[in-house]
Amino acid sequence: MKMKKYFTSTALILLLFLSSGFAAAADKSERQADAAVRGLLKQSGVQGHIANMPSIIARALEQRQKELSLGPDGIDYTVITRMLEQTYSEPAMTDRTVANLVKGYDPNRYAYLQQVFASAPVQRLQKSKQGLQAPDKAEEISRWHNANPLLPARSELIAQLDAVTAESQFVAGVQALSAVAMFNVVQAGEAPDRPLPEQSLLEQSYQFYARTSREQTQAMLAYALRDVADEDVKKMIAAHQELPVQWFIEQAINAMSNAVLDPLPEIAAQIRKARK
């Protein structure tokens, strides 16, 4: 009996030891991932609440690399999306600040911004905004490309237009459309207090929602829905007010990572309805 208790106690101690070892290793791995992401965020000039959530970003990056077998490029791309989101999370930022933020970023990484601009969600939402039919998409891309000379050649845009069609990537479209608006500001000039070129629902929703961290992310969702009636957008977003901002950010990261998910099914359904 004593021998049985001894072995039981020894087994429990060994199990606890092994568990603590695994936990310590996982904790160390998490800290290393946090440190790596913090370094990237700092290098990219990202500040504020986004910079305080490296664990979420690290987990999303790890998942993306597992799914798509990406190398370090995946990290750069995600950091850029965070930078774009941070641009719209500071209500006091003027277009001069935005321009300096973009121009101050490593020029070698413009290729990633170009990927954002060339992504299918951008093209799909641009086309939806104009109410264009498929035969007109090349003309629309041409006009859009001429307004944004830093984008890839038109033929490359057209080639990438049909590359991705998953509706679950509509949040990625939000990020990309924010980038388009940001780049339009940069192209527009250096006037410090010049209003954003896109008024309509983008400006209205930005002013209405950009008061808390959660609402700043929701403002970008409203931007993607600017071709839907204002009241419908407000109702759909209001339905998710109880969700923490961390949830919105995590879903945005996952969507940008091409995860197969639909974080806001009601909004996605409304988008599909509006496009018919």
C-alpha positions in Angstrom: 0.0 0.0 0.0 2.8 2.4 0.9 4.6 1.4 -2.2 1.5 2.2 -4.3 1.2 5.6 -2.6 4.9 6.2 -3.3 4.6 5.5 -7.0 1.4 7.5 -7.2 3.0 10.5 -5.5 6.1 10.1 -7.7 4.0 10.0 -10.8 2.1 13.1 -9.8 5.3 15.0 -9.1 6.8 13.8 -12.4 3.7 14.9 -14.2 3.7 18.3 -12.6 7.4 18.7 -13.4 6.8 17.8 -17.0 3.8 20.1 -17.2 5.7 23.0 -15.8 8.5 22.3 -18.2 6.1 22.4 -21.2 4.4 25.5 -19.8 7.8 27.2 -19.3 8.8 26.3 -22.9 5.5 27.6 -24.3 5.8 30.8 -22.2 9.4 31.3 -23.5 8.2 30.7 -27.1 5.4 33.2 -26.5 7.8 35.8 -25.1 10.2 35.3 -28.0 7.3 35.7 -30.5 6.2 38.8 -28.6 9.6 40.3 -28.7 10.0 39.6 -32.4 6.6 41.2 -33.2 7.3 44.2 -30.9 10.6 44.7 -32.8 8.7 44.7 -36.1 6.0 47.0 -34.8 8.6 49.4 -33.5 10.6 49.3 -36.7 7.4 50.1 -38.6 6.5 53.0 -36.4 3.3 51.5 -35.1 2.2 52.8 -31.8 -0.9 52.8 -29.6 -3.2 49.9 -28.7 -2.0 47.7 -31.6 1.6 47.7 -30.4 0.4 46.4 -27.0 -1.1 43.2 -28.5 1.9 41.4 -29.8 0.7 38.0 -28.6 -2.5 38.2 -30.8 -0.4 39.3 -33.8 2.2 36.6 -33.2 -0.5 33.9 -33.0 -2.2 35.1 -36.2 1.2 35.2 -38.0 2.0 31.7 -36.8 -1.4 30.5 -38.1 -1.0 32.2 -41.4 2.5 30.7 -42.0 1.1 27.3 -41.1 -1.8 27.6 -43.6 0.1 29.2 -46.4 3.7 28.0 -45.8 4.9 31.6 -45.9 8.3 32.8 -44.9 9.3 36.2 -43.3 7.3 38.0 -46.0 4.1 37.2 -44.2 5.3 39.1 -41.1 6.1 42.2 -43.1 2.7 42.1 -44.8 0.8 41.8 -41.6 2.8 44.6 -39.9 1.9 46.8 -42.8 -1.8 46.1 -42.4 -1.4 47.0 -38.7 0.3 50.2 -39.7 -2.6 51.0 -42.0 -5.1 50.3 -39.3 -3.1 52.5 -36.8 -3.2 55.3 -39.4 -7.0 55.4 -39.0 -7.0 54.8 -35.2 -5.8 58.4 -34.4 -8.5 60.9 -35.1 -6.1 63.8 -34.7 -3.9 62.6 -37.6 -3.8 64.9 -40.6 -2.9 64.0 -44.1 0.6 65.4 -43.6 1.1 63.0 -40.8 -0.2 60.2 -43.0 2.0 61.2 -45.8 5.1 61.3 -43.5 4.1 57.9 -42.1 4.0 56.3 -45.5 7.1 58.1 -46.9 9.0 57.3 -43.7 8.4 53.6 -44.1 11.1 51.4 -45.7 10.8 52.0 -49.4 11.7 48.4 -50.1 8.4 47.3 -48.6 6.2 49.2 -51.0 5.8 45.9 -52.8 3.6 44.8 -49.9 1.5 47.9 -50.2 1.2 47.1 -53.9 -0.1 43.7 -53.0 -2.8 45.3 -50.9 -3.9 47.6 -53.7 -3.8 44.8 -56.2 -5.8 42.4 -54.1 -9.1 41.1 -55.4 -11.1 42.5 -52.4 -10.1 46.0 -53.4 -11.0 45.5 -57.0 -14.3 43.8 -56.1 -15.3 46.6 -53.7 -14.2 49.3 -56.1 -16.3 47.6 -58.8 -19.2 47.3 -56.4 -19.0 51.0 -55.5 -19.2 52.0 -59.2 -21.9 49.5 -60.0 -19.8 48.2 -62.9 -20.3 45.0 -64.8 -17.5 42.5 -65.5 -16.7 43.8 -69.1 -15.9 47.2 -67.6 -13.5 46.1 -64.9 -10.4 46.7 -67.1 -11.5 50.3 -67.7 -12.1 50.9 -64.0 -8.8 49.4 -63.1 -7.1 51.6 -65.6 -8.7 54.8 -64.2 -7.9 53.7 -60.7 -4.3 52.8 -61.6 -3.8 56.2 -63.3 -4.8 57.9 -60.1 -2.3 55.8 -58.1 1.0 55.7 -60.1 2.8 53.7 -57.4 0.7 50.7 -58.2 1.9 47.8 -60.3 1.3 47.8 -64.1 -2.4 47.5 -65.1 -1.8 44.1 -66.7 -0.6 42.8 -63.3 -3.7 44.2 -61.6 -5.9 42.5 -64.1 -4.0 39.3 -63.7 -4.5 39.4 -59.9 -8.1 40.5 -60.1 -9.4 37.0 -60.5 -6.8 35.4 -58.2 -8.9 35.5 -55.0 -12.7 35.5 -54.8 -13.5 34.2 -51.3 -16.2 36.4 -49.6 -14.5 35.7 -46.2 -11.8 38.1 -47.2 -14.0 41.2 -47.1 -12.3 42.4 -43.9 -9.0 42.3 -45.9 -10.9 44.6 -48.3 -11.5 47.0 -45.5 -7.8 47.2 -44.8 -7.0 47.6 -48.4 -9.6 50.3 -49.0 -8.2 52.2 -46.1 -4.9 52.0 -47.7 -6.3 53.3 -51.0 -7.8 56.3 -49.1 -4.5 56.9 -47.3 -2.6 56.8 -50.6 -5.0 59.2 -52.2 -4.3 61.6 -49.4 -0.6 61.2 -50.0 -1.0 61.8 -53.7 -3.3 64.8 -53.1 -0.5 66.9 -51.6 1.0 68.2 -48.4 -1.7 70.5 -47.0 -1.8 69.7 -43.3 -5.5 70.1 -42.7 -6.9 69.0 -46.1 -10.0 66.8 -45.6 -9.9 63.2 -46.8 -10.8 62.9 -50.5 -13.4 60.3 -49.8 -16.3 62.0 -48.0 -19.7 60.2 -48.0 -20.0 57.3 -45.7 -16.2 56.9 -45.1 -15.9 60.4 -43.5 -19.3 60.2 -41.7 -18.6 56.8 -40.2 -15.1 57.8 -39.3 -16.3 60.8 -37.4 -19.2 58.8 -35.8 -17.2 55.7 -34.7 -13.6 56.9 -34.1 -14.1 57.6 -30.4 -12.9 54.4 -28.8 -10.6 51.6 -29.9 -13.4 49.3 -30.8 -15.2 52.0 -32.8 -12.0 52.8 -34.7 -12.0 49.3 -36.1 -15.7 49.5 -36.8 -15.2 52.7 -38.8 -13.2 50.7 -41.3 -15.9 48.1 -41.5 -18.3 51.0 -42.2 -16.0 52.2 -45.0 -16.2 48.8 -46.7 -20.0 49.1 -46.6 -20.2 52.7 -47.8 -22.4 51.6 -50.8 -25.0 50.3 -48.3 -27.4 52.7 -46.6 -26.0 54.6 -43.6 -28.7 53.4 -41.3 -28.2 49.8 -42.3 -24.5 50.1 -41.6 -25.1 51.6 -38.2 -27.6 48.9 -37.3 -25.2 46.1 -38.4 -22.3 47.5 -36.5 -24.4 48.3 -33.4 -25.3 44.6 -33.2 -21.6 43.9 -32.4 -21.0 46.7 -29.9 -20.7 44.3 -27.0 -17.7 42.6 -28.6 -14.3 43.8 -27.4 -11.9 45.6 -29.7 -9.5 42.6 -29.4 -12.0 40.5 -31.1 -12.3 42.9 -34.1 -8.5 43.2 -34.4 -8.0 39.4 -34.2 -10.7 38.8 -36.9 -9.1 41.5 -39.1 -5.7 39.8 -38.8 -7.2 36.4 -39.5 -9.0 37.6 -42.5 -5.9 39.4 -43.8 -4.1 36.1 -43.3 -6.6 34.4 -45.8 -8.1 32.3 -43.0 -11.4 30.7 -44.1 -13.8 32.4 -41.8 -16.6 34.9 -41.9 -16.4 36.9 -38.7 -19.4 39.0 -39.3 -22.0 36.9 -41.2 -24.7 39.5 -41.1 -22.5 42.1 -42.7 -21.2 39.7 -45.3 -24.8 38.8 -46.1 -25.7 42.5 -46.5 -22.7 43.0 -48.8 -23.9 40.2 -51.0 -27.4 41.5 -51.0 -26.2 45.0 -51.9 -24.2 43.7 -54.9 -27.1 41.8 -56.5 
